[in-house]
Amino acid sequence: MSSNQSPRTPDTPAGAGSTPDARQLRAILITVSLALMAVIASVSGLNVAQTHMAVEFGASQTTVLWIINGYTLALAALLLPLGAIGDRMGRKPMLVTGLVVFVAAGVVAALAPSAGVLIAARVAAGISAATIMPITLAVITSTFPEEERGKAIGVWTGVAGGGGILGMFLSALLVDVADWRWLFLLPVVLVVVALAMTLKSVPDSRQRSRHSFDTVGALVSAIAVVGLIFVLQEGPERGWTASVTLISLAVGIVAAVAFVAWELHRRDASLLDVRLFRERGLASGSITLLVVFGVQAGIAVVLFPFFQAVLGWSGLLSTVAMMPMAVMMMTTSGLAPKMAAKFGAHSTMTVGVAVATLGLALMALLVSVDGGYLSILPGMLAMGIGMGLSMTPSTEAITSFLPRAEQGVASALNDVTREFGTALGVAMLGALLANGYRGAIEGKLGGIPTDAADTAREGIANAIEVAPKTGSHAQNVIQAAQQSFVDGWRQAMWIGAAVMAALLLHVALRGPKDTAALQPDAEAAPKTVAAENAGR
């Protein structure tokens, strides 16, 4: 942190300096994991209910997407401001407030009589999630002693990485056995339990600052995030050259530049000291999370049509098929701190990115229509292992470069990076797959009626739906669509592997050599961080 920045007073725990014992630390970790699982599950859970919502509300695809994306947009936009407010007001009160609002929003969403009410409830849930998510990690980094912190962060990253897939599985199960409105039950139950445990077990901590809150930085950062993520979410649906897409992109870029300029100008109590990105540990940790979560989210997008349209599986079976990758990811996230302690954070992160790159290459090399699930399973397992090994040291690299008093901001930065990576990965790999599919199927529709051929070019699901209308060509259309999807898959996976290979080179050359200890005092942090991380 810049030595020109005015000091903040140390992080102040409630309870006058008493150190939590092992039992309380375990309870704290369970509490924040439950809260985080609820937030993550709510991001992906509604994807399995798109058709049900469209039918019940008579809603367009755009409206359905807003029901889903309204949550993630509000979450991403407010992470940094609410993380900073949590540092100031106290992390426990902010966590309790977020959990209470989340429960209320979940109940309203479950009972929503219209799509408009459901969208409003989802936005409210996203705002509360932006309160909860950074606080869960900040509680760990500000409460756990240094010797236990890495293990706790490993659990947190495992839940953050695998929770989305687990949430989709449980959501698909609820849709199959009950009703789509029950999708809100699981997060609400998790949050109610987390709320009770928070009141009992989680200590409070906060930053005492003599400076006013950076309101301008908070507002401009929210505009930047909304603009850029809106482009990534809506670009594939509205078109990348549509006026609303281009305007949103311009607003996002201008706001992002303005945010950096403002934070460089405001040397006292800025929302985020952007000068810290000169440090290789913080920069490499952020870049690694951005790419890894982007690839993970993109893979999830291309896996589901493979399971459903190529293999003919149900939504529930498709989510079960994703579980091996999630299990490996969560398992290796817990093992990563031990590896980092033994071999170093740099080596662990490098190995993780290398294994994840291998996983993408295996998916590109082995996938085939005839090979089915077994042709992609080795790649999925390698991806899970690689992501688990790389996420934990990346998260620890980010949180260790901001002082203990600013762990809400550090955690929010980690979460914003994840959200950007997710949106970017879905947009990029989804577009690559779609373009590859259209290019591959173009020469395989000879003799097919023009209208049916045009429909088949739109995507594999459209091709399978229109195939019965082509008479004797039906089987040929299905086979052409399935093979074209696999061809597009290979293209997307190879490009993804190239991106991961570039990340591997960056991590190998510029990754963190070590993980700096959290600073107990923000005033000491500028000198200590700079000294300890010289040469990073």
Helices and strands as residue ranges (DSSP letters): E 11-13, H 22-44, G 45-49, H 50-57, H 61-89, H 91-111, H 115-143, H 146-177, G 180-184, H 185-201, E 205-207, H 215-238, H 243-265, G 274-278, H 280-305, I 306-310, H 315-343, H 345-366, G 372-375, H 377-400, G 404-406, H 407-441, G 442-444, H 450-458, H 460-466, G 467-473, H 474-510, H 525-532
